[in-house]
């Protein structure tokens, strides 16, 4: 009898689970979950929506999970720094970011975050590429 250690399969879709992390998770099921949610949100800007969806589908356990967060998800918004065309605020994110905990996605509620507001600016390809490069650096 030969047993292969470390190669477990997802009970839902049959794909190999990601074994590099403490809690094993299914990358394919995560992608399917995110794709199914695409119709439930919009930033109001097709270019931003496409960017967020692209980044979501590249997600793995080593990266940040991109989400569109509606403004009504933030409490206690306070200006921290104002300069030029941008303003930085602190806020409390009601639902909080997603994290994976023992075979289940959960949220870290009431998380303090920083928000950056771009006054009168247009989202350009150069800006989105800068964000991509920053995320690849992390």
Rosetta constraint file for C-alpha pairs under 8 A:
AtomPair CA 6 CA 19 HARMONIC 6.68 0.50
AtomPair CA 7 CA 16 HARMONIC 6.56 0.50
AtomPair CA 7 CA 17 HARMONIC 7.18 0.50
AtomPair CA 7 CA 19 HARMONIC 7.48 0.50
AtomPair CA 8 CA 16 HARMONIC 5.89 0.50
AtomPair CA 8 CA 17 HARMONIC 5.79 0.50
AtomPair CA 9 CA 14 HARMONIC 5.27 0.50
AtomPair CA 9 CA 15 HARMONIC 5.39 0.50
AtomPair CA 9 CA 16 HARMONIC 4.41 0.50
AtomPair CA 9 CA 17 HARMONIC 5.43 0.50
AtomPair CA 10 CA 14 HARMONIC 4.71 0.50
AtomPair CA 10 CA 15 HARMONIC 5.40 0.50
AtomPair CA 10 CA 16 HARMONIC 6.17 0.50
AtomPair CA 10 CA 17 HARMONIC 5.90 0.50
AtomPair CA 10 CA 25 HARMONIC 7.90 0.50
AtomPair CA 10 CA 26 HARMONIC 6.20 0.50
AtomPair CA 12 CA 29 HARMONIC 7.79 0.50
AtomPair CA 13 CA 28 HARMONIC 7.84 0.50
AtomPair CA 13 CA 29 HARMONIC 7.08 0.50
AtomPair CA 15 CA 26 HARMONIC 7.00 0.50
AtomPair CA 15 CA 28 HARMONIC 7.06 0.50
AtomPair CA 16 CA 26 HARMONIC 7.06 0.50
AtomPair CA 17 CA 24 HARMONIC 5.89 0.50
AtomPair CA 17 CA 25 HARMONIC 5.46 0.50
AtomPair CA 17 CA 26 HARMONIC 4.84 0.50
AtomPair CA 17 CA 27 HARMONIC 7.14 0.50
AtomPair CA 18 CA 24 HARMONIC 5.44 0.50
AtomPair CA 18 CA 25 HARMONIC 5.52 0.50
AtomPair CA 18 CA 26 HARMONIC 6.12 0.50
AtomPair CA 18 CA 27 HARMONIC 6.89 0.50
AtomPair CA 19 CA 23 HARMONIC 7.75 0.50
AtomPair CA 19 CA 24 HARMONIC 5.44 0.50
AtomPair CA 19 CA 25 HARMONIC 7.70 0.50
AtomPair CA 20 CA 24 HARMONIC 7.63 0.50
AtomPair CA 21 CA 61 HARMONIC 7.30 0.50
AtomPair CA 23 CA 100 HARMONIC 7.50 0.50
AtomPair CA 23 CA 101 HARMONIC 6.75 0.50
AtomPair CA 23 CA 102 HARMONIC 5.63 0.50
AtomPair CA 23 CA 103 HARMONIC 6.87 0.50
AtomPair CA 24 CA 102 HARMONIC 7.72 0.50
AtomPair CA 24 CA 103 HARMONIC 6.99 0.50
AtomPair CA 25 CA 100 HARMONIC 7.82 0.50
AtomPair CA 25 CA 103 HARMONIC 6.42 0.50
AtomPair CA 26 CA 30 HARMONIC 6.28 0.50
AtomPair CA 27 CA 31 HARMONIC 6.25 0.50
AtomPair CA 27 CA 60 HARMONIC 6.99 0.50
AtomPair CA 28 CA 32 HARMONIC 6.21 0.50
AtomPair CA 29 CA 33 HARMONIC 6.08 0.50
AtomPair CA 30 CA 34 HARMONIC 6.27 0.50
AtomPair CA 31 CA 35 HARMONIC 6.07 0.50
AtomPair CA 31 CA 56 HARMONIC 7.56 0.50
AtomPair CA 31 CA 57 HARMONIC 5.81 0.50
AtomPair CA 32 CA 36 HARMONIC 6.10 0.50
AtomPair CA 33 CA 37 HARMONIC 6.49 0.50
AtomPair CA 34 CA 38 HARMONIC 6.55 0.50
AtomPair CA 34 CA 56 HARMONIC 7.03 0.50
AtomPair CA 34 CA 57 HARMONIC 7.58 0.50
AtomPair CA 35 CA 53 HARMONIC 7.85 0.50
AtomPair CA 35 CA 57 HARMONIC 7.96 0.50
AtomPair CA 37 CA 41 HARMONIC 7.32 0.50
AtomPair CA 38 CA 42 HARMONIC 7.92 0.50
AtomPair CA 38 CA 53 HARMONIC 7.39 0.50
AtomPair CA 41 CA 68 HARMONIC 6.94 0.50
AtomPair CA 42 CA 49 HARMONIC 6.27 0.50
AtomPair CA 42 CA 68 HARMONIC 7.15 0.50
AtomPair CA 43 CA 48 HARMONIC 6.79 0.50
AtomPair CA 43 CA 49 HARMONIC 6.17 0.50
AtomPair CA 43 CA 68 HARMONIC 6.78 0.50
AtomPair CA 43 CA 70 HARMONIC 7.90 0.50
AtomPair CA 44 CA 49 HARMONIC 7.75 0.50
AtomPair CA 45 CA 49 HARMONIC 6.20 0.50
AtomPair CA 46 CA 50 HARMONIC 6.06 0.50
AtomPair CA 47 CA 51 HARMONIC 6.21 0.50
AtomPair CA 47 CA 123 HARMONIC 7.90 0.50
AtomPair CA 48 CA 52 HARMONIC 6.15 0.50
AtomPair CA 48 CA 123 HARMONIC 7.67 0.50
AtomPair CA 49 CA 53 HARMONIC 6.15 0.50
AtomPair CA 50 CA 54 HARMONIC 6.04 0.50
AtomPair CA 51 CA 55 HARMONIC 6.20 0.50
AtomPair CA 51 CA 128 HARMONIC 7.52 0.50
AtomPair CA 52 CA 56 HARMONIC 6.06 0.50
AtomPair CA 52 CA 66 HARMONIC 6.06 0.50
AtomPair CA 52 CA 67 HARMONIC 6.77 0.50
AtomPair CA 52 CA 68 HARMONIC 7.32 0.50
AtomPair CA 53 CA 57 HARMONIC 6.29 0.50
AtomPair CA 53 CA 66 HARMONIC 7.92 0.50
AtomPair CA 54 CA 58 HARMONIC 6.56 0.50
AtomPair CA 55 CA 59 HARMONIC 6.49 0.50
AtomPair CA 55 CA 65 HARMONIC 7.76 0.50
AtomPair CA 55 CA 66 HARMONIC 6.35 0.50
AtomPair CA 56 CA 65 HARMONIC 6.11 0.50
AtomPair CA 56 CA 66 HARMONIC 5.47 0.50
AtomPair CA 56 CA 67 HARMONIC 7.50 0.50
AtomPair CA 59 CA 63 HARMONIC 6.04 0.50
AtomPair CA 59 CA 64 HARMONIC 6.98 0.50
AtomPair CA 59 CA 65 HARMONIC 6.13 0.50
AtomPair CA 63 CA 135 HARMONIC 7.74 0.50
AtomPair CA 63 CA 138 HARMONIC 7.68 0.50
AtomPair CA 65 CA 98 HARMONIC 7.55 0.50
AtomPair CA 69 CA 73 HARMONIC 6.66 0.50
AtomPair CA 70 CA 74 HARMONIC 7.96 0.50
AtomPair CA 73 CA 93 HARMONIC 5.79 0.50
AtomPair CA 73 CA 94 HARMONIC 5.41 0.50
AtomPair CA 73 CA 95 HARMONIC 6.90 0.50
AtomPair CA 74 CA 91 HARMONIC 6.03 0.50
AtomPair CA 74 CA 92 HARMONIC 5.42 0.50
AtomPair CA 74 CA 93 HARMONIC 4.68 0.50
AtomPair CA 74 CA 94 HARMONIC 5.89 0.50
AtomPair CA 75 CA 91 HARMONIC 5.84 0.50
AtomPair CA 75 CA 92 HARMONIC 5.02 0.50
AtomPair CA 75 CA 93 HARMONIC 6.54 0.50
AtomPair CA 75 CA 94 HARMONIC 6.86 0.50
AtomPair CA 76 CA 90 HARMONIC 7.79 0.50
AtomPair CA 76 CA 91 HARMONIC 5.33 0.50
AtomPair CA 76 CA 92 HARMONIC 5.98 0.50
AtomPair CA 77 CA 89 HARMONIC 6.40 0.50
AtomPair CA 77 CA 90 HARMONIC 5.69 0.50
AtomPair CA 77 CA 91 HARMONIC 4.35 0.50
AtomPair CA 77 CA 92 HARMONIC 7.10 0.50
AtomPair CA 78 CA 89 HARMONIC 5.29 0.50
AtomPair CA 78 CA 90 HARMONIC 5.30 0.50
AtomPair CA 78 CA 91 HARMONIC 6.41 0.50
AtomPair CA 79 CA 87 HARMONIC 7.29 0.50
AtomPair CA 79 CA 88 HARMONIC 6.17 0.50
AtomPair CA 79 CA 89 HARMONIC 4.32 0.50
AtomPair CA 79 CA 90 HARMONIC 6.50 0.50
AtomPair CA 80 CA 87 HARMONIC 7.64 0.50
AtomPair CA 80 CA 88 HARMONIC 5.54 0.50
AtomPair CA 80 CA 89 HARMONIC 5.02 0.50
AtomPair CA 80 CA 90 HARMONIC 6.47 0.50
AtomPair CA 81 CA 87 HARMONIC 5.73 0.50
AtomPair CA 81 CA 88 HARMONIC 5.10 0.50
AtomPair CA 81 CA 89 HARMONIC 6.96 0.50
AtomPair CA 82 CA 86 HARMONIC 6.30 0.50
AtomPair CA 82 CA 87 HARMONIC 4.36 0.50
AtomPair CA 82 CA 88 HARMONIC 6.35 0.50
AtomPair CA 83 CA 87 HARMONIC 6.19 0.50
AtomPair CA 85 CA 118 HARMONIC 5.93 0.50
AtomPair CA 85 CA 119 HARMONIC 5.09 0.50
AtomPair CA 85 CA 120 HARMONIC 7.34 0.50
AtomPair CA 85 CA 121 HARMONIC 7.70 0.50
AtomPair CA 86 CA 116 HARMONIC 6.74 0.50
AtomPair CA 86 CA 117 HARMONIC 5.43 0.50
AtomPair CA 86 CA 118 HARMONIC 4.68 0.50
AtomPair CA 86 CA 119 HARMONIC 5.81 0.50
AtomPair CA 87 CA 116 HARMONIC 5.78 0.50
AtomPair CA 87 CA 117 HARMONIC 5.16 0.50
AtomPair CA 87 CA 118 HARMONIC 6.84 0.50
AtomPair CA 87 CA 119 HARMONIC 7.80 0.50
AtomPair CA 88 CA 114 HARMONIC 6.80 0.50
AtomPair CA 88 CA 115 HARMONIC 5.64 0.50
AtomPair CA 88 CA 116 HARMONIC 4.53 0.50
AtomPair CA 88 CA 117 HARMONIC 6.30 0.50
AtomPair CA 89 CA 114 HARMONIC 5.66 0.50
AtomPair CA 89 CA 115 HARMONIC 5.03 0.50
AtomPair CA 89 CA 116 HARMONIC 6.34 0.50
AtomPair CA 89 CA 117 HARMONIC 7.91 0.50
AtomPair CA 90 CA 112 HARMONIC 7.05 0.50
AtomPair CA 90 CA 113 HARMONIC 5.80 0.50
AtomPair CA 90 CA 114 HARMONIC 4.59 0.50
AtomPair CA 90 CA 115 HARMONIC 6.13 0.50
AtomPair CA 91 CA 112 HARMONIC 5.73 0.50
AtomPair CA 91 CA 113 HARMONIC 5.47 0.50
AtomPair CA 91 CA 114 HARMONIC 6.28 0.50
AtomPair CA 91 CA 115 HARMONIC 7.17 0.50
AtomPair CA 92 CA 110 HARMONIC 5.53 0.50
AtomPair CA 92 CA 111 HARMONIC 5.47 0.50
AtomPair CA 92 CA 112 HARMONIC 4.49 0.50
AtomPair CA 92 CA 113 HARMONIC 6.10 0.50
AtomPair CA 93 CA 109 HARMONIC 7.03 0.50
AtomPair CA 93 CA 110 HARMONIC 5.21 0.50
AtomPair CA 93 CA 111 HARMONIC 5.19 0.50
AtomPair CA 93 CA 112 HARMONIC 6.21 0.50
AtomPair CA 93 CA 113 HARMONIC 6.68 0.50
AtomPair CA 94 CA 109 HARMONIC 5.61 0.50
AtomPair CA 94 CA 110 HARMONIC 4.59 0.50
AtomPair CA 94 CA 111 HARMONIC 6.94 0.50
AtomPair CA 95 CA 107 HARMONIC 6.33 0.50
AtomPair CA 95 CA 108 HARMONIC 6.81 0.50
AtomPair CA 95 CA 109 HARMONIC 4.62 0.50
AtomPair CA 95 CA 110 HARMONIC 6.23 0.50
AtomPair CA 95 CA 111 HARMONIC 7.83 0.50
AtomPair CA 96 CA 107 HARMONIC 5.54 0.50
AtomPair CA 96 CA 108 HARMONIC 4.80 0.50
AtomPair CA 96 CA 109 HARMONIC 4.38 0.50
AtomPair CA 96 CA 110 HARMONIC 5.76 0.50
AtomPair CA 96 CA 111 HARMONIC 5.32 0.50
AtomPair CA 97 CA 107 HARMONIC 5.35 0.50
AtomPair CA 97 CA 108 HARMONIC 5.59 0.50
AtomPair CA 97 CA 109 HARMONIC 7.38 0.50
AtomPair CA 97 CA 111 HARMONIC 7.63 0.50
AtomPair CA 98 CA 105 HARMONIC 6.45 0.50
AtomPair CA 98 CA 106 HARMONIC 5.55 0.50
AtomPair CA 98 CA 107 HARMONIC 4.44 0.50
AtomPair CA 98 CA 108 HARMONIC 6.57 0.50
AtomPair CA 99 CA 105 HARMONIC 5.70 0.50
AtomPair CA 99 CA 106 HARMONIC 5.47 0.50
AtomPair CA 99 CA 107 HARMONIC 6.05 0.50
AtomPair CA 99 CA 108 HARMONIC 7.36 0.50
AtomPair CA 100 CA 104 HARMONIC 5.74 0.50
AtomPair CA 100 CA 105 HARMONIC 4.53 0.50
AtomPair CA 100 CA 106 HARMONIC 6.15 0.50
AtomPair CA 101 CA 105 HARMONIC 6.14 0.50
AtomPair CA 101 CA 106 HARMONIC 6.74 0.50
AtomPair CA 123 CA 127 HARMONIC 6.41 0.50
AtomPair CA 123 CA 128 HARMONIC 7.30 0.50
AtomPair CA 124 CA 128 HARMONIC 6.43 0.50
AtomPair CA 125 CA 129 HARMONIC 6.02 0.50
AtomPair CA 126 CA 130 HARMONIC 6.15 0.50
AtomPair CA 127 CA 131 HARMONIC 6.41 0.50
AtomPair CA 128 CA 132 HARMONIC 6.25 0.50
AtomPair CA 129 CA 133 HARMONIC 6.09 0.50
AtomPair CA 130 CA 134 HARMONIC 6.15 0.50
AtomPair CA 131 CA 135 HARMONIC 6.22 0.50
AtomPair CA 132 CA 136 HARMONIC 6.19 0.50
AtomPair CA 133 CA 137 HARMONIC 6.23 0.50
AtomPair CA 134 CA 138 HARMONIC 6.67 0.50
